[in-house]
Amino acid sequence: MSASSPRLVTLLALLGLAPVAYYMQGTGRTIVALSLISVVIIAGSLFLMTKPTESSLA
């Protein structure tokens, strides 16, 4: 499996912002903004988990 594959899935998670933003425009309710924040937190977490790290073997 390629190392960039998990990071691609992370970027695809940001596609979840589109329907939430569309719904927020239609309803105008501020509670929907919490969904936007949740999607950003999930995508950020996935990004940090799949980030390449340096391993120090001593």
C-alpha positions in Angstrom: 0.0 0.0 0.0 1.3 3.5 -0.8 2.2 5.9 2.0 0.1 8.7 0.3 -3.1 6.6 0.3 -4.1 7.3 3.9 -3.4 11.0 3.5 -5.7 11.0 0.4 -8.5 9.6 2.5 -7.9 12.4 5.0 -8.4 15.0 2.2 -11.5 13.2 1.1 -12.9 13.5 4.6 -13.0 17.3 4.0 -15.6 16.7 1.3 -18.0 16.3 4.2 -17.9 20.0 4.6 -19.9 20.6 1.4 -23.2 19.1 2.4 -23.0 20.6 5.9 -22.3 24.1 4.5 -25.1 23.7 2.0 -27.5 22.7 4.8 -26.3 25.6 6.9 -27.1 28.1 4.1 -30.6 26.7 3.8 -31.5 26.7 7.4 -29.4 29.5 8.8 -29.2 27.7 12.2 -26.0 28.1 14.2 -26.2 24.6 15.5 -25.1 23.3 12.1 -21.8 25.1 12.6 -21.0 22.5 15.2 -21.1 19.9 12.4 -18.7 21.9 10.4 -16.3 22.0 13.4 -16.7 18.3 13.9 -15.8 17.5 10.3 -12.7 19.7 10.5 -11.6 18.0 13.8 -12.1 14.5 12.2 -10.1 15.5 9.1 -7.4 17.1 11.2 -7.1 14.0 13.4 -6.8 11.8 10.4 -4.2 14.0 8.9 -2.1 13.9 12.1 -2.4 10.2 12.5 -1.3 9.5 8.9 1.5 12.0 8.9 5.0 10.4 8.4 7.2 10.6 11.4 10.9 10.1 12.0 11.7 7.1 14.1 14.8 7.1 16.2 16.2 3.7 16.7 18.9 3.9 19.3 
